[in-house]
Amino acid sequence: MSQNMESRPRQEAKIEGTLTEKGVKVKAKGRFEELKAKGYGIDEDGGLLLNFCEALHLMDRGLLEVKDENGEKIGFQELLQFSEKRDENVWAKYMVYRDLRTRGYVVRDGFGMNVDFRVYDRGDYGKDTAKYLVLTLQEGKPITLEKLTQIVRQCQSLKKELIVAVMSRRGEIVYYSVSQLTLP
């Protein structure tokens, strides 16, 4: 065997998933446990259900192959269009998700309260609770002050820091820490 063959990185098999109304379902085999350990998906019916942001991220990285219910392979754009029919803000959420993941954070679905994501400090996933809750906004799509105040109060009651991720029209993301000021 030549030296070139030995030094070439081995191409790992892609994770296979099936498109559903709620996300992409991955069967419990292969790299299933590795995905769970890295904070992807939720257990469902003996498999792992990836939300659309997770699936788009893994597809973009070349790690996931998605097929529809007929077994036909679908591409990134098709998955994006499918998810946009379920959530018109999925592109902005995906961009924030991808940015946070590439910075080394574990990003999980938010749990209601109009919060998009729970974000764990580096190394904290599986050991501690999420430190941050992230609300995704797009430039030109306003939020009322009342709604923002309500979200801030809910986050504070959970002892979490609210981060507002604003995506500009050019796709740039700026993060703002939001808290309530209480004067004595």
N, C-alpha and C positions, 0 to 999 in steps of 0.2 A: 504494500500500500504506500502510495507516495506521501510525502510530508504535507502537501497541500490538502489532501483528503482528510488527514488527521486533524489539522488545525482549523478546518472549516466548522463553524457551529452547526450542530444538528438541528434540522428544521423540526419543531414540535408540531404534533398534530393539532389542528384547530378544534376548539370546543364546538360541538354541534348543538344547536338549539332550534326549537320549534316556535313559531310566532303564534301568540294567543291574543285575545282581546286585552289582557292585563299586562302583557310583557312577553318575554321570551323564556320558554321553559327548557331547562337543561336537565338531562337525565342523570341520575346518581351513578356516574361511572367516570373513569378517566380523571380529569383534573377538577372534579366536583369539589372535593375537600379543600383543594388549594384555593379555589374561588371563595368558598365560605370563609376560610381563614383570613383572606384579604378583605373581607367585608362586603362581598358581592352577594346580592340576592337574598331571598327568604325561602325557607323550607316549605315545600308544598307538594303533597301527594307523592312522596318518595323522590322528588326532584328539587331543583332550585329554580325559583322564578326570579328572573332578572327584570328590573323595571326598564323602561325604554332608555333612560339616560345611561344606565349600566351597559345595556346591550349595544347602544350606539358607540359608547367608549371602547368596549372590547372589540367591536367590528372595526372601528377606526384604527386600532392598534394591530389588527390582523390576527387576533386571537380567537374570534368567534365567527362561525358560519351559521347563518339563519336560513331556515326553510319554512315555507308556508305549509298549511294543512295538507296540500297536495304533494308535498315533498319537493317542490320547486325552490331552488336557491334564490334568495332575494338579496339585493345589494343595499348599501348604506342609504342611498337616496330613497329607495322604496320603503325601508324601515322608517326613515324620518317622516315621509309622507303619511304612512300608516299611523304613526304616533301623533302627528300634528292633528289628525282627525279626532283624536281623543283628548288632546291638550294643545291648544293654540300657542301656548308659551313654551313648548318643549324645546325649541331651538335655543332660547336664552338659558333655560335650565340646563340643557346639555353643555352649553359653552361654559357655564359656571362649574358644573360637575367636572368636566374635563380639566379645567384650570386648577381646581382644588386637588384632584387626583394626581396631576402631574407635579404638583408642589409637595406631594407625599402624604396628604391627608386621606383618611378613610372617610368616605362620604356615604351616608345612608339616607333613605327616605325620611322626610319630616313626618311628624305624627299629628297631622291636622293643624289647627290654629293658623292656617294660611302660611305655614312655614314649609319651605320646599325641602330642606335638608338638615340633617344632624351631622355635625362635623366633629370628628375625634382628633385630638392632638396627636402628633406623630408618636407612635408606640403605645398609645392608650387603648386602641381598639381591643376589646375582649378583656381588658383589665379594669377600665373605668368607664363612666358614662360620657356621653358627648359633652364637650365644653361649650360648643357654639351651635346656634340655630341660625340657618341662613334663609333669608327671604330674597328671591330673585325679582328684580324689576328691570323694565326696559325703558330706555330714554324715550320720552314722548308718550308713555303710558302711565299717567299719574295714579297715585294712591291717595286716599283721603287721610288727613291728619288723624281723624277719629279712628280709622282702621289701623293706622300705624301705632297709635297710642295703645290700642287694645292689644296688639301683638306684642308690644314692648312689655306691657304689664304681665301678660301671660308668660313671657320668657323669664321675667324677673321672678315670678312666683315659682318657676321651676329652677331658679338659680342658674340660669343659662345666659350667655351673652348673645345678644342679637346682632347679627351681621347682615347688612343690606348689601347685596351684590347688584350693582347697576351696570347693565350692558348698554354701551353706546350704540348708535346706529352703525358704526364701523366695526362693531363686534369686540371692542375693547371692554374689559371688565374692571370696575373700580369698586373696592370694598369699603364700607363705612360701618363703624361700630356705633350702635345706637343704644342709648340708655335714657332713663328718665331722671331729670334733675329735680331733686327735692330740696327746697330751701328751708332753713331752720325757722 
